[in-house]
C-alpha cells in the first residue's frame, strides 16, 4: 500500500496536469518571485484572466500593496497560496 504522502504528491501532480498550459506557466512565474507585480506577468504573456482563473482555483491570490509615497495608489501583486506552493513542490520532486 502506498504511503499517504506519496499518494498526495501523485494527486497534486495530476492536479497540475489538469491545469491549462497558460495556468501552468503562470504558476511557474509566480513561484519564481513572490509577490510579483501584475505588469511583469503581462509582459511574459500571462493574461489577467488566467491569473483570475488561478485565483478561483485557489492557487494564487491578488494583493494590493502601496508605497509610502503614494498610499492612495495600490499596486496589484500576485502571490501563491499554500495550495499553489504544494502543487509546485510536487512538480519539482
PEFENMO-V673083 format. One record per pair of residues at least 6 apart in sequence whose C-alpha atoms are under 8 Angstrom apart, sorted by the first residue. I is the first residue (numbers start at 0). J is the second residue. Records with the same first field share a line. If there is no record, write none. Layout:
I = J / J
This chain:
8 = 89
9 = 89
11 = 85 / 86 / 89 / 90
12 = 86 / 89 / 90
14 = 86
15 = 23 / 86 / 90
21 = 45 / 49
22 = 49 / 50 / 52 / 53
24 = 45
25 = 40 / 45 / 49 / 50
26 = 59 / 79 / 83 / 87
27 = 87
28 = 40
29 = 35 / 77 / 78 / 79
30 = 78 / 79 / 84 / 87
33 = 77 / 78 / 79
34 = 76 / 77 / 78 / 79
35 = 76 / 77 / 78
36 = 74 / 75 / 76 / 77
37 = 47 / 75 / 76 / 77
40 = 46
41 = 47
50 = 59
53 = 59
54 = 60 / 61
57 = 80 / 82 / 83
58 = 79 / 80 / 81 / 82 / 83 / 84
59 = 77 / 78 / 79 / 80 / 83
60 = 77 / 78 / 79 / 80
61 = 75 / 76 / 77 / 78
62 = 75 / 76 / 77 / 78
63 = 73 / 74 / 75 / 76
64 = 73 / 74 / 75 / 76
65 = 71 / 72 / 73 / 74
66 = 72 / 73
